[in-house]
Amino acid sequence: MSIIHLLAVGNEDPTSADLAAIEQEWPLIEAELALLDAQIAFINAGPYASVLDRRRVRRAERRVLDVGRELADRDPESEGVA
């Protein structure tokens, strides 16, 4: 998986290649945001966290792994990297 690198120098807008990379990685970003939401809800529930709260976190973790695997499988830069 690649890490998106945007130049922070000047007022340059992202290039079309940068936007395409963001578009390609968006499903993973979305899955990671869902995981973060589930973890925050679980932590905020404290001692009142339910089995369903924990299940939500596990599902979100599994989704991040699945999406990451899909991206790695189709990303030509990751070929040959173990």
Backbone as XML, in Angstrom:
<?xml version="1.0"?>
<chain id="A" units="angstrom">
  <residue number="1" name="MET">
    <atom name="N" x="0.833" y="-1.167" z="0.000"/>
    <atom name="CA" x="0.000" y="0.000" z="0.000"/>
    <atom name="C" x="0.882" y="1.236" z="0.000"/>
  </residue>
  <residue number="2" name="SER">
    <atom name="N" x="0.501" y="2.227" z="-0.724"/>
    <atom name="CA" x="1.307" y="3.433" z="-0.796"/>
    <atom name="C" x="0.821" y="4.456" z="0.221"/>
  </residue>
  <residue number="3" name="ILE">
    <atom name="N" x="1.713" y="5.327" z="0.594"/>
    <atom name="CA" x="1.359" y="6.430" z="1.476"/>
    <atom name="C" x="1.278" y="7.667" z="0.597"/>
  </residue>
  <residue number="4" name="ILE">
    <atom name="N" x="0.158" y="8.345" z="0.682"/>
    <atom name="CA" x="-0.056" y="9.523" z="-0.144"/>
    <atom name="C" x="0.850" y="10.640" z="0.350"/>
  </residue>
  <residue number="5" name="HIS">
    <atom name="N" x="1.579" y="11.240" z="-0.580"/>
    <atom name="CA" x="2.471" y="12.323" z="-0.224"/>
    <atom name="C" x="2.048" y="13.573" z="-0.980"/>
  </residue>
  <residue number="6" name="LEU">
    <atom name="N" x="1.590" y="14.559" z="-0.243"/>
    <atom name="CA" x="1.219" y="15.829" z="-0.834"/>
    <atom name="C" x="2.246" y="16.862" z="-0.418"/>
  </residue>
  <residue number="7" name="LEU">
    <atom name="N" x="2.711" y="17.649" z="-1.349"/>
    <atom name="CA" x="3.685" y="18.681" z="-1.038"/>
    <atom name="C" x="3.047" y="19.743" z="-0.158"/>
  </residue>
  <residue number="8" name="ALA">
    <atom name="N" x="3.739" y="20.098" z="0.906"/>
    <atom name="CA" x="3.229" y="21.092" z="1.832"/>
    <atom name="C" x="3.872" y="22.448" z="1.581"/>
  </residue>
  <residue number="9" name="VAL">
    <atom name="N" x="4.555" y="22.585" z="0.459"/>
    <atom name="CA" x="5.267" y="23.812" z="0.148"/>
    <atom name="C" x="4.394" y="24.676" z="-0.743"/>
  </residue>
  <residue number="10" name="GLY">
    <atom name="N" x="4.249" y="25.939" z="-0.363"/>
    <atom name="CA" x="3.511" y="26.875" z="-1.188"/>
    <atom name="C" x="2.014" y="26.605" z="-1.186"/>
  </residue>
  <residue number="11" name="ASN">
    <atom name="N" x="1.361" y="27.152" z="-2.162"/>
    <atom name="CA" x="-0.087" y="27.003" z="-2.286"/>
    <atom name="C" x="-0.452" y="26.084" z="-3.433"/>
  </residue>
  <residue number="12" name="GLU">
    <atom name="N" x="0.352" y="25.082" z="-3.664"/>
    <atom name="CA" x="0.106" y="24.166" z="-4.765"/>
    <atom name="C" x="-1.091" y="23.277" z="-4.464"/>
  </residue>
  <residue number="13" name="ASP">
    <atom name="N" x="-1.951" y="23.132" z="-5.456"/>
    <atom name="CA" x="-3.083" y="22.227" z="-5.330"/>
    <atom name="C" x="-2.602" y="20.815" z="-5.601"/>
  </residue>
  <residue number="14" name="PRO">
    <atom name="N" x="-3.324" y="19.828" z="-5.096"/>
    <atom name="CA" x="-2.926" y="18.446" z="-5.384"/>
    <atom name="C" x="-3.054" y="18.171" z="-6.889"/>
  </residue>
  <residue number="15" name="THR">
    <atom name="N" x="-2.148" y="17.377" z="-7.384"/>
    <atom name="CA" x="-2.182" y="17.018" z="-8.800"/>
    <atom name="C" x="-3.266" y="15.985" z="-9.039"/>
  </residue>
  <residue number="16" name="SER">
    <atom name="N" x="-3.543" y="15.732" z="-10.282"/>
    <atom name="CA" x="-4.538" y="14.710" z="-10.604"/>
    <atom name="C" x="-4.065" y="13.334" z="-10.138"/>
  </residue>
  <residue number="17" name="ALA">
    <atom name="N" x="-2.751" y="13.109" z="-10.133"/>
    <atom name="CA" x="-2.213" y="11.836" z="-9.639"/>
    <atom name="C" x="-2.447" y="11.709" z="-8.130"/>
  </residue>
  <residue number="18" name="ASP">
    <atom name="N" x="-2.275" y="12.826" z="-7.400"/>
    <atom name="CA" x="-2.534" y="12.812" z="-5.960"/>
    <atom name="C" x="-4.006" y="12.506" z="-5.684"/>
  </residue>
  <residue number="19" name="LEU">
    <atom name="N" x="-4.884" y="13.163" z="-6.428"/>
    <atom name="CA" x="-6.321" y="12.943" z="-6.246"/>
    <atom name="C" x="-6.716" y="11.519" z="-6.616"/>
  </residue>
  <residue number="20" name="ALA">
    <atom name="N" x="-6.084" y="10.964" z="-7.631"/>
    <atom name="CA" x="-6.368" y="9.579" z="-8.012"/>
    <atom name="C" x="-5.919" y="8.610" z="-6.923"/>
  </residue>
  <residue number="21" name="ALA">
    <atom name="N" x="-4.776" y="8.897" z="-6.292"/>
    <atom name="CA" x="-4.287" y="8.043" z="-5.202"/>
    <atom name="C" x="-5.233" y="8.106" z="-4.005"/>
  </residue>
  <residue number="22" name="ILE">
    <atom name="N" x="-5.726" y="9.305" z="-3.710"/>
    <atom name="CA" x="-6.685" y="9.454" z="-2.609"/>
    <atom name="C" x="-7.962" y="8.690" z="-2.931"/>
  </residue>
  <residue number="23" name="GLU">
    <atom name="N" x="-8.426" y="8.827" z="-4.163"/>
    <atom name="CA" x="-9.637" y="8.122" z="-4.592"/>
    <atom name="C" x="-9.466" y="6.610" z="-4.464"/>
  </residue>
  <residue number="24" name="GLN">
    <atom name="N" x="-8.300" y="6.109" z="-4.824"/>
    <atom name="CA" x="-8.042" y="4.669" z="-4.753"/>
    <atom name="C" x="-7.998" y="4.193" z="-3.300"/>
  </residue>
  <residue number="25" name="GLU">
    <atom name="N" x="-7.450" y="4.996" z="-2.413"/>
    <atom name="CA" x="-7.307" y="4.593" z="-1.017"/>
    <atom name="C" x="-8.501" y="4.990" z="-0.157"/>
  </residue>
  <residue number="26" name="TRP">
    <atom name="N" x="-9.494" y="5.652" z="-0.730"/>
    <atom name="CA" x="-10.626" y="6.125" z="0.046"/>
    <atom name="C" x="-11.365" y="5.006" z="0.785"/>
  </residue>
  <residue number="27" name="PRO">
    <atom name="N" x="-11.601" y="3.832" z="0.208"/>
    <atom name="CA" x="-12.280" y="2.777" z="0.968"/>
    <atom name="C" x="-11.544" y="2.421" z="2.268"/>
  </residue>
  <residue number="28" name="LEU">
    <atom name="N" x="-10.215" y="2.430" z="2.237"/>
    <atom name="CA" x="-9.449" y="2.135" z="3.449"/>
    <atom name="C" x="-9.582" y="3.277" z="4.452"/>
  </residue>
  <residue number="29" name="ILE">
    <atom name="N" x="-9.533" y="4.496" z="3.979"/>
    <atom name="CA" x="-9.699" y="5.651" z="4.867"/>
    <atom name="C" x="-11.065" y="5.588" z="5.535"/>
  </residue>
  <residue number="30" name="GLU">
    <atom name="N" x="-12.093" y="5.275" z="4.756"/>
    <atom name="CA" x="-13.448" y="5.183" z="5.286"/>
    <atom name="C" x="-13.566" y="4.061" z="6.327"/>
  </residue>
  <residue number="31" name="ALA">
    <atom name="N" x="-12.949" y="2.915" z="6.055"/>
    <atom name="CA" x="-12.976" y="1.797" z="6.998"/>
    <atom name="C" x="-12.242" y="2.152" z="8.292"/>
  </residue>
  <residue number="32" name="GLU">
    <atom name="N" x="-11.123" y="2.861" z="8.168"/>
    <atom name="CA" x="-10.374" y="3.272" z="9.365"/>
    <atom name="C" x="-11.160" y="4.286" z="10.190"/>
  </residue>
  <residue number="33" name="LEU">
    <atom name="N" x="-11.901" y="5.173" z="9.534"/>
    <atom name="CA" x="-12.746" y="6.120" z="10.259"/>
    <atom name="C" x="-13.871" y="5.400" z="11.008"/>
  </residue>
  <residue number="34" name="ALA">
    <atom name="N" x="-14.447" y="4.386" z="10.377"/>
    <atom name="CA" x="-15.493" y="3.601" z="11.038"/>
    <atom name="C" x="-14.923" y="2.864" z="12.251"/>
  </residue>
  <residue number="35" name="LEU">
    <atom name="N" x="-13.700" y="2.353" z="12.125"/>
    <atom name="CA" x="-13.048" y="1.690" z="13.254"/>
    <atom name="C" x="-12.813" y="2.679" z="14.390"/>
  </residue>
  <residue number="36" name="LEU">
    <atom name="N" x="-12.346" y="3.855" z="14.053"/>
    <atom name="CA" x="-12.114" y="4.877" z="15.066"/>
    <atom name="C" x="-13.412" y="5.239" z="15.787"/>
  </residue>
  <residue number="37" name="ASP">
    <atom name="N" x="-14.496" y="5.390" z="15.040"/>
    <atom name="CA" x="-15.799" y="5.687" z="15.651"/>
    <atom name="C" x="-16.222" y="4.576" z="16.612"/>
  </residue>
  <residue number="38" name="ALA">
    <atom name="N" x="-16.043" y="3.325" z="16.187"/>
    <atom name="CA" x="-16.420" y="2.188" z="17.036"/>
    <atom name="C" x="-15.565" y="2.140" z="18.294"/>
  </residue>
  <residue number="39" name="GLN">
    <atom name="N" x="-14.266" y="2.408" z="18.163"/>
    <atom name="CA" x="-13.382" y="2.399" z="19.329"/>
    <atom name="C" x="-13.731" y="3.522" z="20.301"/>
  </residue>
  <residue number="40" name="ILE">
    <atom name="N" x="-14.044" y="4.691" z="19.787"/>
    <atom name="CA" x="-14.421" y="5.814" z="20.644"/>
    <atom name="C" x="-15.704" y="5.489" z="21.401"/>
  </residue>
  <residue number="41" name="ALA">
    <atom name="N" x="-16.691" y="4.926" z="20.714"/>
    <atom name="CA" x="-17.946" y="4.561" z="21.370"/>
    <atom name="C" x="-17.704" y="3.514" z="22.454"/>
  </residue>
  <residue number="42" name="PHE">
    <atom name="N" x="-16.835" y="2.546" z="22.174"/>
    <atom name="CA" x="-16.528" y="1.494" z="23.142"/>
    <atom name="C" x="-15.841" y="2.081" z="24.380"/>
  </residue>
  <residue number="43" name="ILE">
    <atom name="N" x="-14.873" y="2.961" z="24.158"/>
    <atom name="CA" x="-14.157" y="3.575" z="25.277"/>
    <atom name="C" x="-15.092" y="4.468" z="26.096"/>
  </residue>
  <residue number="44" name="ASN">
    <atom name="N" x="-15.922" y="5.236" z="25.401"/>
    <atom name="CA" x="-16.845" y="6.128" z="26.107"/>
    <atom name="C" x="-17.886" y="5.370" z="26.915"/>
  </residue>
  <residue number="45" name="ALA">
    <atom name="N" x="-18.222" y="4.160" z="26.497"/>
    <atom name="CA" x="-19.194" y="3.361" z="27.241"/>
    <atom name="C" x="-18.624" y="2.889" z="28.572"/>
  </residue>
  <residue number="46" name="GLY">
    <atom name="N" x="-17.297" y="2.805" z="28.651"/>
    <atom name="CA" x="-16.635" y="2.417" z="29.900"/>
    <atom name="C" x="-17.137" y="1.086" z="30.410"/>
  </residue>
  <residue number="47" name="PRO">
    <atom name="N" x="-17.495" y="1.045" z="31.683"/>
    <atom name="CA" x="-17.943" y="-0.230" z="32.255"/>
    <atom name="C" x="-19.312" y="-0.672" z="31.733"/>
  </residue>
  <residue number="48" name="TYR">
    <atom name="N" x="-19.989" y="0.213" z="31.023"/>
    <atom name="CA" x="-21.316" y="-0.112" z="30.486"/>
    <atom name="C" x="-21.244" y="-0.606" z="29.040"/>
  </residue>
  <residue number="49" name="ALA">
    <atom name="N" x="-20.042" y="-0.844" z="28.538"/>
    <atom name="CA" x="-19.885" y="-1.345" z="27.175"/>
    <atom name="C" x="-20.539" y="-2.717" z="27.066"/>
  </residue>
  <residue number="50" name="SER">
    <atom name="N" x="-21.277" y="-2.893" z="26.006"/>
    <atom name="CA" x="-22.000" y="-4.147" z="25.820"/>
    <atom name="C" x="-21.243" y="-5.072" z="24.872"/>
  </residue>
  <residue number="51" name="VAL">
    <atom name="N" x="-21.761" y="-6.262" z="24.746"/>
    <atom name="CA" x="-21.210" y="-7.226" z="23.805"/>
    <atom name="C" x="-21.352" y="-6.671" z="22.390"/>
  </residue>
  <residue number="52" name="LEU">
    <atom name="N" x="-22.430" y="-5.969" z="22.122"/>
    <atom name="CA" x="-22.636" y="-5.389" z="20.798"/>
    <atom name="C" x="-21.609" y="-4.302" z="20.491"/>
  </residue>
  <residue number="53" name="ASP">
    <atom name="N" x="-21.216" y="-3.535" z="21.504"/>
    <atom name="CA" x="-20.172" y="-2.526" z="21.309"/>
    <atom name="C" x="-18.862" y="-3.190" z="20.895"/>
  </residue>
  <residue number="54" name="ARG">
    <atom name="N" x="-18.489" y="-4.252" z="21.582"/>
    <atom name="CA" x="-17.250" y="-4.967" z="21.259"/>
    <atom name="C" x="-17.335" y="-5.608" z="19.876"/>
  </residue>
  <residue number="55" name="ARG">
    <atom name="N" x="-18.517" y="-6.141" z="19.548"/>
    <atom name="CA" x="-18.721" y="-6.752" z="18.238"/>
    <atom name="C" x="-18.562" y="-5.709" z="17.126"/>
  </residue>
  <residue number="56" name="ARG">
    <atom name="N" x="-19.052" y="-4.505" z="17.375"/>
    <atom name="CA" x="-18.914" y="-3.422" z="16.395"/>
    <atom name="C" x="-17.430" y="-3.117" z="16.136"/>
  </residue>
  <residue number="57" name="VAL">
    <atom name="N" x="-16.625" y="-3.120" z="17.197"/>
    <atom name="CA" x="-15.192" y="-2.876" z="17.044"/>
    <atom name="C" x="-14.550" y="-4.012" z="16.251"/>
  </residue>
  <residue number="58" name="ARG">
    <atom name="N" x="-14.896" y="-5.246" z="16.567"/>
    <atom name="CA" x="-14.307" y="-6.386" z="15.851"/>
    <atom name="C" x="-14.676" y="-6.364" z="14.371"/>
  </residue>
  <residue number="59" name="ARG">
    <atom name="N" x="-15.930" y="-6.029" z="14.061"/>
    <atom name="CA" x="-16.339" y="-5.940" z="12.661"/>
    <atom name="C" x="-15.570" y="-4.851" z="11.932"/>
  </residue>
  <residue number="60" name="ALA">
    <atom name="N" x="-15.404" y="-3.717" z="12.589"/>
    <atom name="CA" x="-14.678" y="-2.608" z="11.974"/>
    <atom name="C" x="-13.214" y="-2.986" z="11.756"/>
  </residue>
  <residue number="61" name="GLU">
    <atom name="N" x="-12.613" y="-3.698" z="12.725"/>
    <atom name="CA" x="-11.227" y="-4.162" z="12.557"/>
    <atom name="C" x="-11.121" y="-5.109" z="11.365"/>
  </residue>
  <residue number="62" name="ARG">
    <atom name="N" x="-12.063" y="-6.022" z="11.268"/>
    <atom name="CA" x="-12.052" y="-6.982" z="10.168"/>
    <atom name="C" x="-12.235" y="-6.271" z="8.830"/>
  </residue>
  <residue number="63" name="ARG">
    <atom name="N" x="-13.073" y="-5.240" z="8.803"/>
    <atom name="CA" x="-13.293" y="-4.486" z="7.563"/>
    <atom name="C" x="-12.010" y="-3.769" z="7.123"/>
  </residue>
  <residue number="64" name="VAL">
    <atom name="N" x="-11.292" y="-3.189" z="8.079"/>
    <atom name="CA" x="-10.023" y="-2.525" z="7.751"/>
    <atom name="C" x="-9.050" y="-3.530" z="7.151"/>
  </residue>
  <residue number="65" name="LEU">
    <atom name="N" x="-8.966" y="-4.709" z="7.742"/>
    <atom name="CA" x="-8.059" y="-5.738" z="7.213"/>
    <atom name="C" x="-8.483" y="-6.191" z="5.817"/>
  </residue>
  <residue number="66" name="ASP">
    <atom name="N" x="-9.785" y="-6.388" z="5.612"/>
    <atom name="CA" x="-10.280" y="-6.829" z="4.307"/>
    <atom name="C" x="-10.007" y="-5.787" z="3.224"/>
  </residue>
  <residue number="67" name="VAL">
    <atom name="N" x="-10.303" y="-4.535" z="3.525"/>
    <atom name="CA" x="-10.099" y="-3.474" z="2.537"/>
    <atom name="C" x="-8.609" y="-3.292" z="2.266"/>
  </residue>
  <residue number="68" name="GLY">
    <atom name="N" x="-7.794" y="-3.352" z="3.314"/>
    <atom name="CA" x="-6.350" y="-3.239" z="3.124"/>
    <atom name="C" x="-5.808" y="-4.357" z="2.251"/>
  </residue>
  <residue number="69" name="ARG">
    <atom name="N" x="-6.321" y="-5.553" z="2.450"/>
    <atom name="CA" x="-5.896" y="-6.697" z="1.635"/>
    <atom name="C" x="-6.315" y="-6.501" z="0.180"/>
  </residue>
  <residue number="70" name="GLU">
    <atom name="N" x="-7.541" y="-6.018" z="-0.037"/>
    <atom name="CA" x="-8.007" y="-5.763" z="-1.404"/>
    <atom name="C" x="-7.128" y="-4.718" z="-2.090"/>
  </residue>
  <residue number="71" name="LEU">
    <atom name="N" x="-6.794" y="-3.657" z="-1.373"/>
    <atom name="CA" x="-5.940" y="-2.625" z="-1.953"/>
    <atom name="C" x="-4.549" y="-3.167" z="-2.260"/>
  </residue>
  <residue number="72" name="ALA">
    <atom name="N" x="-4.012" y="-3.966" z="-1.369"/>
    <atom name="CA" x="-2.680" y="-4.527" z="-1.585"/>
    <atom name="C" x="-2.677" y="-5.489" z="-2.776"/>
  </residue>
  <residue number="73" name="ASP">
    <atom name="N" x="-3.761" y="-6.215" z="-2.950"/>
    <atom name="CA" x="-3.842" y="-7.161" z="-4.066"/>
    <atom name="C" x="-3.895" y="-6.457" z="-5.412"/>
  </residue>
  <residue number="74" name="ARG">
    <atom name="N" x="-4.512" y="-5.283" z="-5.466"/>
    <atom name="CA" x="-4.634" y="-4.608" z="-6.757"/>
    <atom name="C" x="-3.603" y="-3.504" z="-6.957"/>
  </residue>
  <residue number="75" name="ASP">
    <atom name="N" x="-2.825" y="-3.189" z="-5.932"/>
    <atom name="CA" x="-1.832" y="-2.120" z="-6.017"/>
    <atom name="C" x="-0.553" y="-2.648" z="-6.649"/>
  </residue>
  <residue number="76" name="PRO">
    <atom name="N" x="-0.183" y="-2.160" z="-7.838"/>
    <atom name="CA" x="1.016" y="-2.685" z="-8.495"/>
    <atom name="C" x="2.297" y="-2.371" z="-7.746"/>
  </residue>
  <residue number="77" name="GLU">
    <atom name="N" x="2.318" y="-1.342" z="-6.901"/>
    <atom name="CA" x="3.516" y="-1.007" z="-6.141"/>
    <atom name="C" x="3.814" y="-2.030" z="-5.052"/>
  </residue>
  <residue number="78" name="SER">
    <atom name="N" x="2.782" y="-2.734" z="-4.603"/>
    <atom name="CA" x="2.980" y="-3.673" z="-3.503"/>
    <atom name="C" x="3.396" y="-5.064" z="-3.985"/>
  </residue>
  <residue number="79" name="GLU">
    <atom name="N" x="3.472" y="-5.281" z="-5.283"/>
    <atom name="CA" x="3.852" y="-6.597" z="-5.790"/>
    <atom name="C" x="5.290" y="-6.901" z="-5.394"/>
  </residue>
  <residue number="80" name="GLY">
    <atom name="N" x="5.490" y="-8.100" z="-4.912"/>
    <atom name="CA" x="6.823" y="-8.513" z="-4.515"/>
    <atom name="C" x="7.190" y="-8.095" z="-3.112"/>
  </residue>
  <residue number="81" name="VAL">
    <atom name="N" x="6.306" y="-7.388" z="-2.423"/>
    <atom name="CA" x="6.576" y="-6.971" z="-1.048"/>
    <atom name="C" x="5.855" y="-7.940" z="-0.133"/>
  </residue>
  <residue number="82" name="ALA">
    <atom name="N" x="6.585" y="-8.536" z="0.797"/>
    <atom name="CA" x="5.980" y="-9.511" z="1.714"/>
    <atom name="C" x="5.734" y="-8.901" z="3.047"/>
  </residue>
</chain>
